[in-house]
Amino acid sequence: MSASAAPQPTRAAIVTAARGWIGTPYRHQASLRGAGCDCLGLLRGLWRELIGPEPAALGPYSPAWAEIGGGDPLIEAARRHLAPRADGSIAPGAVLLFRWRPGLPAKHCGIATAPDRMIHAHDGAAVAEVAIVPQWRRRLAATFDFPGMVD
């Protein structure tokens, strides 16, 4: 299914779907609600729920995937499959990409539920909704919307 023929998710539908993943245990490379996911798996699972089949096959990846091979693969993939938010703002349903330090590739993602909250999966914890505190804001590398987003 091409992105242009994909269903048009609303911000409210994305937030509702993301909240359905809360409590899913962290599992590296997984993307199954209730069974396990990592941050990218959360995004992949939401894509399948809201848009349809994933736009590209994703092979196995190591915990150090972003540092291997150079470039900024998460942001590059987001540019291919998502719509950049021109103003970089945080709106409900937006995909948030983070880098741990300046100069490093983006390596973490979450879904905004409000301008100051997000849902994400991180190693050692279940999917949770958390505040976007100053430490997160400093690490924000880019914001995107799902294709065909309807407000």
ZAMAR-827148 format. One record per residue: residue in three letters; chain; x, y, z of N, C-alpha, C in turn. Coordinates in pm, 1 decimal, always signed. Layout:
<atoms>
+------+-----+----------+----------+----------+----------+----------+----------+----------+----------+----------+
: type : mol :      npx :      npy :      npz :     capx :     capy :     capz :      cpx :      cpy :      cpz :
+------+-----+----------+----------+----------+----------+----------+----------+----------+----------+----------+
:  ALA :   A :        X :        Y :        Z :        X :        Y :        Z :        X :        Y :        Z :
...
+------+-----+----------+----------+----------+----------+----------+----------+----------+----------+----------+
</atoms>
This chain:
<atoms>
+------+-----+----------+----------+----------+----------+----------+----------+----------+----------+----------+
: type : mol :      npx :      npy :      npz :     capx :     capy :     capz :      cpx :      cpy :      cpz :
+------+-----+----------+----------+----------+----------+----------+----------+----------+----------+----------+
:  MET :   A :    +85.0 :   -117.1 :     +0.0 :     +0.0 :     +0.0 :     +0.0 :    +89.2 :   +122.8 :     +0.0 :
:  SER :   A :    +69.0 :   +215.9 :    -89.6 :   +148.7 :   +336.6 :    -92.3 :    +99.1 :   +431.7 :    +15.2 :
:  ALA :   A :   +186.9 :   +522.2 :    +56.1 :   +150.1 :   +618.2 :   +159.8 :    +31.7 :   +702.8 :   +114.1 :
:  SER :   A :    +22.6 :   +734.0 :    -17.3 :    -87.3 :   +817.1 :    -65.5 :   -221.0 :   +743.8 :    -58.1 :
:  ALA :   A :   -219.9 :   +610.2 :    -64.0 :   -343.7 :   +533.2 :    -57.8 :   -373.4 :   +487.0 :    +84.4 :
:  ALA :   A :   -285.5 :   +520.7 :   +176.2 :   -299.4 :   +476.0 :   +314.1 :   -414.8 :   +548.1 :   +383.6 :
:  PRO :   A :   -472.7 :   +483.9 :   +484.8 :   -574.0 :   +551.9 :   +564.6 :   -515.4 :   +679.2 :   +624.8 :
:  GLN :   A :   -600.3 :   +774.1 :   +654.3 :   -555.6 :   +899.8 :   +712.7 :   -585.2 :   +899.5 :   +862.6 :
:  PRO :   A :   -484.4 :   +871.7 :   +943.9 :   -508.3 :   +866.3 :  +1089.0 :   -527.3 :  +1006.5 :  +1147.7 :
:  THR :   A :   -609.4 :  +1014.8 :  +1248.3 :   -624.9 :  +1140.7 :  +1321.0 :   -528.5 :  +1141.2 :  +1439.3 :
:  ARG :   A :   -500.0 :  +1258.6 :  +1489.8 :   -413.5 :  +1269.1 :  +1607.6 :   -474.6 :  +1192.5 :  +1725.7 :
:  ALA :   A :   -604.6 :  +1205.6 :  +1742.7 :   -671.8 :  +1136.4 :  +1853.6 :   -660.2 :   +985.3 :  +1838.8 :
:  ALA :   A :   -674.2 :   +933.8 :  +1716.2 :   -663.7 :   +788.9 :  +1694.1 :   -522.4 :   +739.7 :  +1724.0 :
:  ILE :   A :   -422.2 :   +818.5 :  +1688.3 :   -283.7 :   +779.2 :  +1716.1 :   -259.4 :   +774.0 :  +1865.9 :
:  VAL :   A :   -302.6 :   +875.8 :  +1937.7 :   -283.4 :   +878.2 :  +2083.4 :   -356.4 :   +760.8 :  +2148.0 :
:  THR :   A :   -479.3 :   +734.8 :  +2106.9 :   -555.3 :   +621.8 :  +2162.4 :   -484.2 :   +490.4 :  +2135.0 :
:  ALA :   A :   -437.8 :   +471.1 :  +2011.7 :   -366.7 :   +347.5 :  +1977.8 :   -237.9 :   +334.8 :  +2058.3 :
:  ALA :   A :   -161.8 :   +442.7 :  +2070.9 :    -35.8 :   +438.7 :  +2146.6 :    -61.8 :   +403.6 :  +2292.8 :
:  ARG :   A :   -167.5 :   +458.3 :  +2350.0 :   -199.5 :   +427.1 :  +2490.3 :   -234.6 :   +279.7 :  +2506.5 :
:  GLY :   A :   -281.8 :   +215.6 :  +2401.7 :   -309.4 :    +72.2 :  +2406.8 :   -183.5 :    -12.3 :  +2423.5 :
:  TRP :   A :    -65.7 :    +45.9 :  +2399.3 :    +62.1 :    -24.1 :  +2413.9 :   +121.7 :     -8.3 :  +2553.7 :
:  ILE :   A :    +65.2 :    +80.8 :  +2635.3 :   +119.7 :   +102.8 :  +2770.2 :   +119.7 :    -29.3 :  +2846.5 :
:  GLY :   A :   +231.4 :    -57.3 :  +2910.6 :   +247.9 :   -181.6 :  +2985.6 :   +313.8 :   -292.8 :  +2905.2 :
:  THR :   A :   +325.2 :   -276.2 :  +2773.0 :   +393.7 :   -376.7 :  +2690.9 :   +539.7 :   -382.4 :  +2734.2 :
:  PRO :   A :   +591.6 :   -500.4 :  +2766.3 :   +730.5 :   -508.8 :  +2813.4 :   +830.6 :   -473.9 :  +2703.4 :
:  TYR :   A :   +946.4 :   -422.7 :  +2745.9 :  +1053.1 :   -392.6 :  +2651.4 :  +1113.6 :   -522.7 :  +2601.6 :
:  ARG :   A :  +1121.9 :   -537.3 :  +2469.7 :  +1188.2 :   -650.9 :  +2406.0 :  +1258.2 :   -596.7 :  +2282.2 :
:  HIS :   A :  +1389.6 :   -605.1 :  +2281.1 :  +1468.5 :   -556.7 :  +2167.8 :  +1421.6 :   -623.3 :  +2038.5 :
:  GLN :   A :  +1397.7 :   -544.9 :  +1935.5 :  +1354.5 :   -585.3 :  +1801.5 :  +1208.5 :   -630.4 :  +1791.4 :
:  ALA :   A :  +1136.9 :   -638.8 :  +1899.5 :   +998.1 :   -684.5 :  +1894.2 :   +904.6 :   -568.3 :  +1860.3 :
:  SER :   A :   +784.7 :   -601.8 :  +1812.2 :   +685.7 :   -498.4 :  +1780.1 :   +543.3 :   -552.6 :  +1793.0 :
:  LEU :   A :   +516.1 :   -623.1 :  +1903.2 :   +383.1 :   -679.7 :  +1925.8 :   +322.2 :   -625.2 :  +2054.6 :
:  ARG :   A :   +210.5 :   -554.7 :  +2038.9 :   +142.4 :   -496.1 :  +2154.4 :   +111.6 :   -604.7 :  +2256.6 :
:  GLY :   A :   +143.9 :   -578.5 :  +2380.8 :   +118.6 :   -671.5 :  +2489.7 :   +226.0 :   -776.1 :  +2508.3 :
:  ALA :   A :   +297.0 :   -810.9 :  +2401.0 :   +401.3 :   -914.7 :  +2408.9 :   +539.6 :   -855.6 :  +2426.5 :
:  GLY :   A :   +569.8 :   -747.7 :  +2354.5 :   +700.2 :   -684.5 :  +2368.3 :   +731.9 :   -593.9 :  +2251.8 :
:  CYS :   A :   +809.1 :   -488.8 :  +2280.8 :   +855.2 :   -397.5 :  +2176.9 :   +971.3 :   -314.7 :  +2230.3 :
:  ASP :   A :  +1048.1 :   -261.0 :  +2136.2 :  +1143.0 :   -156.6 :  +2169.6 :  +1083.0 :    -27.0 :  +2114.7 :
:  CYS :   A :  +1156.5 :    +84.3 :  +2121.6 :  +1096.0 :   +210.8 :  +2078.0 :  +1059.4 :   +208.0 :  +1930.0 :
:  LEU :   A :  +1145.2 :   +151.7 :  +1847.3 :  +1114.7 :   +141.4 :  +1705.3 :  +1000.1 :    +43.1 :  +1681.9 :
:  GLY :   A :   +995.3 :    -63.2 :  +1760.4 :   +885.6 :   -158.9 :  +1750.4 :   +751.6 :    -96.5 :  +1784.7 :
:  LEU :   A :   +749.5 :     -4.7 :  +1879.5 :   +626.6 :    +68.4 :  +1911.8 :   +580.6 :   +146.1 :  +1789.0 :
:  LEU :   A :   +671.2 :   +218.4 :  +1726.1 :   +637.3 :   +294.6 :  +1606.4 :   +591.9 :   +202.0 :  +1493.5 :
:  ARG :   A :   +661.5 :    +91.5 :  +1473.7 :   +625.0 :     -4.8 :  +1369.0 :   +486.5 :    -64.4 :  +1395.4 :
:  GLY :   A :   +460.3 :   -100.1 :  +1520.4 :   +330.3 :   -157.0 :  +1554.7 :   +217.9 :    -57.8 :  +1533.6 :
:  LEU :   A :   +241.0 :    +67.5 :  +1570.0 :   +139.1 :   +169.8 :  +1546.9 :   +115.7 :   +190.5 :  +1397.4 :
:  TRP :   A :   +222.7 :   +186.9 :  +1319.4 :   +207.8 :   +199.1 :  +1174.0 :   +114.2 :    +89.1 :  +1122.8 :
:  ARG :   A :   +140.1 :    -34.7 :  +1164.6 :    +55.9 :   -146.1 :  +1116.9 :    -89.1 :   -127.9 :  +1159.6 :
:  GLU :   A :   -111.7 :    -81.4 :  +1282.0 :   -248.1 :    -61.4 :  +1330.9 :   -320.3 :    +51.0 :  +1257.3 :
:  LEU :   A :   -248.3 :   +158.1 :  +1226.7 :   -311.4 :   +279.3 :  +1175.5 :   -302.6 :   +297.0 :  +1024.7 :
:  ILE :   A :   -195.5 :   +247.3 :   +964.6 :   -170.7 :   +271.0 :   +822.4 :   -188.2 :   +142.8 :   +741.2 :
:  GLY :   A :   -127.0 :    +34.3 :   +788.1 :   -129.5 :    -91.8 :   +715.2 :     +7.0 :   -156.6 :   +719.0 :
:  PRO :   A :    +39.8 :   -236.9 :   +619.6 :   +169.8 :   -305.4 :   +618.4 :   +285.8 :   -205.8 :   +626.9 :
:  GLU :   A :   +392.8 :   -248.6 :   +691.5 :   +510.2 :   -162.7 :   +704.8 :   +565.3 :   -128.3 :   +566.8 :
:  PRO :   A :   +615.9 :     -6.3 :   +548.2 :   +660.4 :    +37.0 :   +415.6 :   +792.6 :    -23.6 :   +370.5 :
:  ALA :   A :   +868.9 :    -80.6 :   +462.7 :   +998.5 :   -139.3 :   +427.6 :  +1028.4 :   -253.2 :   +523.5 :
:  ALA :   A :  +1095.5 :   -355.1 :   +470.9 :  +1137.5 :   -466.2 :   +557.1 :  +1252.0 :   -418.9 :   +646.0 :
:  LEU :   A :  +1247.2 :   -460.3 :   +769.5 :  +1350.6 :   -422.6 :   +865.8 :  +1417.5 :   -550.5 :   +913.2 :
:  GLY :   A :  +1544.1 :   -564.2 :   +882.8 :  +1617.1 :   -682.7 :   +925.3 :  +1658.7 :   -672.6 :  +1070.4 :
:  PRO :   A :  +1727.2 :   -774.4 :  +1119.1 :  +1775.4 :   -770.8 :  +1257.2 :  +1868.8 :   -651.7 :  +1278.6 :
:  TYR :   A :  +1865.8 :   -597.3 :  +1399.3 :  +1954.4 :   -486.4 :  +1431.9 :  +2006.5 :   -503.8 :  +1574.4 :
:  SER :   A :  +2129.3 :   -461.2 :  +1594.0 :  +2193.5 :   -474.5 :  +1724.6 :  +2155.9 :   -355.3 :  +1811.8 :
:  PRO :   A :  +2181.3 :   -363.0 :  +1942.3 :  +2156.3 :   -247.0 :  +2026.8 :  +2239.1 :   -124.2 :  +1985.0 :
:  ALA :   A :  +2348.7 :   -144.2 :  +1914.7 :  +2434.1 :    -33.9 :  +1868.5 :  +2406.1 :     +0.9 :  +1722.3 :
:  TRP :   A :  +2287.4 :    -30.0 :  +1672.1 :  +2255.7 :    -12.7 :  +1530.7 :  +2280.6 :   +128.3 :  +1480.0 :
:  ALA :   A :  +2251.4 :   +229.9 :  +1557.2 :  +2263.4 :   +367.4 :  +1508.8 :  +2408.2 :   +410.3 :  +1490.1 :
:  GLU :   A :  +2497.5 :   +350.0 :  +1564.7 :  +2638.0 :   +388.5 :  +1557.1 :  +2712.6 :   +314.8 :  +1446.1 :
:  ILE :   A :  +2652.0 :   +211.2 :  +1391.0 :  +2717.7 :   +128.4 :  +1290.0 :  +2685.6 :   +183.8 :  +1151.3 :
:  GLY :   A :  +2786.2 :   +207.8 :  +1072.8 :  +2764.8 :   +246.2 :   +933.9 :  +2754.6 :   +395.0 :   +907.7 :
:  GLY :   A :  +2759.8 :   +477.1 :  +1008.5 :  +2756.0 :   +621.2 :   +987.3 :  +2618.4 :   +672.3 :   +949.4 :
:  GLY :   A :  +2610.6 :   +799.5 :   +926.6 :  +2484.5 :   +863.3 :   +892.2 :  +2392.3 :   +875.6 :  +1012.0 :
:  ASP :   A :  +2268.0 :   +900.9 :   +982.5 :  +2164.6 :   +915.2 :  +1084.9 :  +2045.1 :   +831.1 :  +1039.8 :
:  PRO :   A :  +2057.1 :   +696.3 :  +1048.5 :  +1958.2 :   +608.2 :   +984.0 :  +1814.1 :   +625.6 :  +1031.6 :
:  LEU :   A :  +1791.4 :   +658.2 :  +1157.7 :  +1653.7 :   +674.3 :  +1205.3 :  +1590.4 :   +798.4 :  +1142.3 :
:  ILE :   A :  +1662.9 :   +907.4 :  +1140.1 :  +1609.2 :  +1029.2 :  +1078.0 :  +1594.9 :  +1009.1 :   +927.4 :
:  GLU :   A :  +1690.3 :   +942.5 :   +864.7 :  +1680.6 :   +916.6 :   +720.7 :  +1556.7 :   +832.6 :   +688.5 :
:  ALA :   A :  +1529.7 :   +729.5 :   +767.1 :  +1410.5 :   +646.4 :   +745.6 :  +1283.6 :   +726.9 :   +770.5 :
:  ALA :   A :  +1284.7 :   +810.0 :   +874.7 :  +1167.7 :   +893.2 :   +902.8 :  +1138.9 :   +986.8 :   +785.7 :
:  ARG :   A :  +1242.2 :  +1043.3 :   +726.1 :  +1222.2 :  +1132.4 :   +611.0 :  +1162.4 :  +1058.4 :   +490.8 :
:  ARG :   A :  +1193.8 :   +929.9 :   +477.8 :  +1138.0 :   +851.3 :   +366.7 :   +991.6 :   +815.0 :   +388.3 :
:  HIS :   A :   +952.5 :   +790.7 :   +513.7 :   +820.7 :   +732.3 :   +538.3 :   +723.2 :   +819.5 :   +616.6 :
:  LEU :   A :   +772.6 :   +924.6 :   +678.7 :   +687.8 :  +1012.1 :   +759.7 :   +690.2 :  +1153.4 :   +701.1 :
:  ALA :   A :   +605.9 :  +1240.4 :   +753.6 :   +599.7 :  +1379.7 :   +708.9 :   +666.7 :  +1469.0 :   +812.9 :
:  PRO :   A :   +773.2 :  +1540.6 :   +775.5 :   +839.5 :  +1627.9 :   +872.6 :   +743.7 :  +1737.5 :   +920.3 :
:  ARG :   A :   +750.2 :  +1769.2 :  +1046.8 :   +673.6 :  +1882.1 :  +1100.4 :   +756.3 :  +2007.8 :  +1074.2 :
:  ALA :   A :   +706.8 :  +2093.2 :   +987.0 :   +783.7 :  +2208.8 :   +941.1 :   +832.6 :  +2296.7 :  +1055.4 :
:  ASP :   A :   +751.6 :  +2312.1 :  +1157.6 :   +792.4 :  +2400.6 :  +1268.2 :   +860.8 :  +2325.8 :  +1381.8 :
:  GLY :   A :   +872.4 :  +2193.2 :  +1370.8 :   +938.9 :  +2115.0 :  +1475.2 :   +863.2 :  +2107.2 :  +1605.7 :
:  SER :   A :   +738.3 :  +2151.6 :  +1606.3 :   +661.5 :  +2152.3 :  +1730.5 :   +616.5 :  +2011.9 :  +1770.0 :
:  ILE :   A :   +574.1 :  +1999.9 :  +1894.8 :   +523.7 :  +1873.9 :  +1948.2 :   +371.9 :  +1884.2 :  +1956.6 :
:  ALA :   A :   +305.0 :  +1799.2 :  +1881.8 :   +158.7 :  +1794.1 :  +1882.3 :   +117.2 :  +1650.9 :  +1910.0 :
:  PRO :   A :     -0.2 :  +1629.1 :  +1967.6 :    -46.0 :  +1492.4 :  +1989.8 :    -37.6 :  +1410.6 :  +1861.1 :
:  GLY :   A :    +13.9 :  +1288.4 :  +1872.9 :    +27.3 :  +1199.6 :  +1758.7 :   +157.1 :  +1214.3 :  +1682.1 :
:  ALA :   A :   +236.2 :  +1316.1 :  +1713.6 :   +363.2 :  +1336.6 :  +1643.2 :   +464.0 :  +1230.1 :  +1685.2 :
:  VAL :   A :   +549.9 :  +1193.3 :  +1590.2 :   +660.8 :  +1102.0 :  +1616.5 :   +780.3 :  +1187.9 :  +1657.5 :
:  LEU :   A :   +836.6 :  +1157.6 :  +1771.7 :   +949.0 :  +1233.9 :  +1825.5 :  +1075.6 :  +1150.0 :  +1816.1 :
:  LEU :   A :  +1181.5 :  +1206.5 :  +1761.6 :  +1309.7 :  +1137.4 :  +1752.0 :  +1411.4 :  +1208.8 :  +1839.2 :
:  PHE :   A :  +1488.2 :  +1128.7 :  +1912.2 :  +1583.8 :  +1183.8 :  +2008.0 :  +1724.1 :  +1132.1 :  +1980.6 :
:  ARG :   A :  +1823.1 :  +1216.4 :  +2011.1 :  +1963.1 :  +1173.8 :  +2010.5 :  +2015.9 :  +1194.5 :  +2151.8 :
:  TRP :   A :  +2098.9 :  +1101.7 :  +2196.6 :  +2146.0 :  +1107.6 :  +2335.3 :  +2243.2 :  +1222.6 :  +2359.4 :
:  ARG :   A :  +2325.6 :  +1254.5 :  +2257.1 :  +2420.6 :  +1365.5 :  +2269.2 :  +2434.4 :  +1433.2 :  +2133.6 :
:  PRO :   A :  +2468.6 :  +1562.4 :  +2133.2 :  +2493.4 :  +1629.3 :  +2004.8 :  +2601.0 :  +1553.5 :  +1926.6 :
:  GLY :   A :  +2581.9 :  +1546.2 :  +1796.6 :  +2679.1 :  +1479.4 :  +1711.1 :  +2656.3 :  +1330.2 :  +1694.6 :
:  LEU :   A :  +2573.8 :  +1270.9 :  +1778.9 :  +2540.5 :  +1128.9 :  +1765.1 :  +2413.3 :  +1115.4 :  +1681.7 :
:  PRO :   A :  +2395.4 :  +1000.0 :  +1616.2 :  +2270.3 :   +980.3 :  +1541.5 :  +2151.5 :   +967.1 :  +1637.5 :
:  ALA :   A :  +2033.6 :  +1002.6 :  +1588.4 :  +1911.3 :   +980.9 :  +1666.4 :  +1896.3 :   +830.8 :  +1688.5 :
:  LYS :   A :  +1854.9 :   +794.6 :  +1808.8 :  +1850.0 :   +652.1 :  +1843.5 :  +1726.7 :   +614.5 :  +1924.7 :
:  HIS :   A :  +1638.3 :   +706.7 :  +1949.6 :  +1521.1 :   +678.0 :  +2031.5 :  +1401.9 :   +750.6 :  +1971.0 :
:  CYS :   A :  +1283.8 :   +690.3 :  +1986.2 :  +1163.2 :   +755.9 :  +1936.3 :  +1048.0 :   +734.7 :  +2033.5 :
:  GLY :   A :   +952.4 :   +822.4 :  +2022.5 :   +831.7 :   +814.9 :  +2102.7 :   +717.2 :   +879.9 :  +2027.1 :
:  ILE :   A :   +598.4 :   +871.4 :  +2084.2 :   +478.1 :   +929.7 :  +2025.3 :   +424.4 :  +1033.2 :  +2123.5 :
:  ALA :   A :   +411.4 :  +1157.8 :  +2077.4 :   +357.1 :  +1262.9 :  +2163.3 :   +209.5 :  +1236.7 :  +2190.9 :
:  THR :   A :   +169.6 :  +1257.6 :  +2316.3 :    +27.9 :  +1248.4 :  +2351.3 :    -27.9 :  +1386.4 :  +2384.5 :
:  ALA :   A :    +60.3 :  +1482.4 :  +2406.4 :    +28.6 :  +1621.6 :  +2435.0 :   +158.2 :  +1699.2 :  +2410.9 :
:  PRO :   A :   +154.2 :  +1831.1 :  +2410.6 :   +278.3 :  +1905.7 :  +2389.6 :   +385.0 :  +1879.0 :  +2496.9 :
:  ASP :   A :   +343.3 :  +1821.7 :  +2609.3 :   +439.5 :  +1798.3 :  +2718.0 :   +442.5 :  +1653.1 :  +2767.2 :
:  ARG :   A :   +388.5 :  +1559.1 :  +2686.1 :   +385.8 :  +1417.6 :  +2726.5 :   +409.8 :  +1328.5 :  +2605.4 :
:  MET :   A :   +464.3 :  +1208.8 :  +2630.6 :   +487.0 :  +1113.1 :  +2522.8 :   +476.0 :   +971.1 :  +2575.8 :
:  ILE :   A :   +459.1 :   +879.1 :  +2482.7 :   +461.8 :   +735.5 :  +2511.5 :   +585.1 :   +680.9 :  +2442.0 :
:  HIS :   A :   +661.6 :   +600.5 :  +2515.6 :   +782.2 :   +541.8 :  +2456.4 :   +816.8 :   +412.4 :  +2527.6 :
:  ALA :   A :   +904.3 :   +335.8 :  +2463.7 :   +955.9 :   +210.7 :  +2519.9 :  +1105.2 :   +229.7 :  +2538.9 :
:  HIS :   A :  +1154.9 :   +190.3 :  +2655.4 :  +1299.8 :   +196.0 :  +2673.5 :  +1345.9 :    +75.3 :  +2752.2 :
:  ASP :   A :  +1471.7 :    +41.3 :  +2727.7 :  +1532.3 :    -78.2 :  +2785.5 :  +1511.6 :    -82.8 :  +2936.7 :
:  GLY :   A :  +1467.8 :   -197.2 :  +2984.9 :  +1450.8 :   -217.4 :  +3128.5 :  +1316.3 :   -175.5 :  +3183.5 :
:  ALA :   A :  +1224.2 :   -130.4 :  +3097.7 :  +1093.4 :    -85.9 :  +3147.2 :   +985.8 :   -118.5 :  +3043.6 :
:  ALA :   A :   +863.2 :   -114.8 :  +3088.0 :   +750.1 :   -134.4 :  +2997.5 :   +718.7 :     -3.0 :  +2926.6 :
:  VAL :   A :   +643.2 :    -10.2 :  +2818.9 :   +597.0 :   +110.9 :  +2750.3 :   +521.1 :   +195.5 :  +2851.6 :
:  ALA :   A :   +552.2 :   +324.5 :  +2851.5 :   +492.5 :   +414.1 :  +2951.2 :   +466.5 :   +550.9 :  +2890.1 :
:  GLU :   A :   +373.2 :   +622.0 :  +2949.2 :   +348.5 :   +761.6 :  +2914.7 :   +421.3 :   +845.9 :  +3017.8 :
:  VAL :   A :   +504.8 :   +937.0 :  +2970.8 :   +589.5 :  +1017.1 :  +3060.4 :   +583.9 :  +1163.6 :  +3019.8 :
:  ALA :   A :   +626.9 :  +1248.6 :  +3112.4 :   +639.7 :  +1391.3 :  +3083.4 :   +760.4 :  +1413.6 :  +2993.2 :
:  ILE :   A :   +747.5 :  +1509.3 :  +2904.8 :   +862.8 :  +1551.0 :  +2823.2 :   +932.4 :  +1660.6 :  +2903.8 :
:  VAL :   A :  +1017.9 :  +1615.4 :  +2992.4 :  +1090.5 :  +1705.7 :  +3081.8 :  +1205.0 :  +1772.5 :  +3005.8 :
:  PRO :   A :  +1269.1 :  +1874.1 :  +3064.4 :  +1377.7 :  +1943.5 :  +2994.2 :  +1486.7 :  +1851.2 :  +2939.1 :
:  GLN :   A :  +1518.5 :  +1742.7 :  +3009.5 :  +1621.1 :  +1650.4 :  +2959.2 :  +1578.7 :  +1588.6 :  +2825.9 :
:  TRP :   A :  +1450.8 :  +1558.0 :  +2810.1 :  +1401.3 :  +1506.2 :  +2682.7 :  +1402.0 :  +1616.3 :  +2577.5 :
:  ARG :   A :  +1356.5 :  +1734.9 :  +2610.7 :  +1350.9 :  +1844.8 :  +2513.3 :  +1489.1 :  +1876.8 :  +2456.8 :
:  ARG :   A :  +1592.0 :  +1872.0 :  +2540.5 :  +1728.2 :  +1899.1 :  +2493.6 :  +1774.5 :  +1793.9 :  +2393.4 :
:  ARG :   A :  +1722.4 :  +1675.1 :  +2402.4 :  +1764.4 :  +1565.2 :  +2314.9 :  +1677.7 :  +1550.5 :  +2189.9 :
:  LEU :   A :  +1571.5 :  +1628.0 :  +2179.8 :  +1480.9 :  +1617.5 :  +2065.7 :  +1555.3 :  +1654.1 :  +1937.3 :
:  ALA :   A :  +1559.5 :  +1561.1 :  +1842.6 :  +1633.2 :  +1581.1 :  +1717.3 :  +1540.3 :  +1618.5 :  +1602.0 :
:  ALA :   A :  +1418.4 :  +1565.9 :  +1601.1 :  +1325.7 :  +1591.8 :  +1490.5 :  +1185.6 :  +1549.2 :  +1530.5 :
:  THR :   A :  +1087.3 :  +1609.7 :  +1464.7 :   +947.8 :  +1570.1 :  +1484.9 :   +885.1 :  +1543.8 :  +1348.0 :
:  PHE :   A :   +802.2 :  +1440.5 :  +1344.0 :   +736.6 :  +1398.7 :  +1220.3 :   +591.1 :  +1366.1 :  +1249.5 :
:  ASP :   A :   +511.1 :  +1359.3 :  +1144.5 :   +374.0 :  +1309.6 :  +1153.0 :   +362.3 :  +1185.4 :  +1066.8 :
:  PHE :   A :   +266.5 :  +1099.5 :  +1100.0 :   +235.2 :   +987.8 :  +1013.1 :   +186.5 :  +1044.5 :   +878.8 :
:  PRO :   A :   +207.6 :   +970.6 :   +769.8 :   +160.6 :  +1021.3 :   +639.3 :     +7.9 :  +1032.6 :   +639.4 :
:  GLY :   A :    -38.7 :  +1137.8 :   +574.8 :   -182.9 :  +1157.2 :   +563.5 :   -250.8 :  +1201.3 :   +691.9 :
:  MET :   A :   -172.7 :  +1247.3 :   +788.6 :   -226.9 :  +1288.6 :   +919.1 :   -340.3 :  +1387.9 :   +902.2 :
:  VAL :   A :   -447.4 :  +1364.2 :   +974.7 :   -561.6 :  +1455.0 :   +977.6 :   -572.1 :  +1507.2 :  +1120.2 :
:  ASP :   A :   -580.7 :  +1637.9 :  +1133.5 :   -592.0 :  +1696.4 :  +1269.0 :   -729.0 :  +1676.1 :  +1329.2 :
+------+-----+----------+----------+----------+----------+----------+----------+----------+----------+----------+
</atoms>
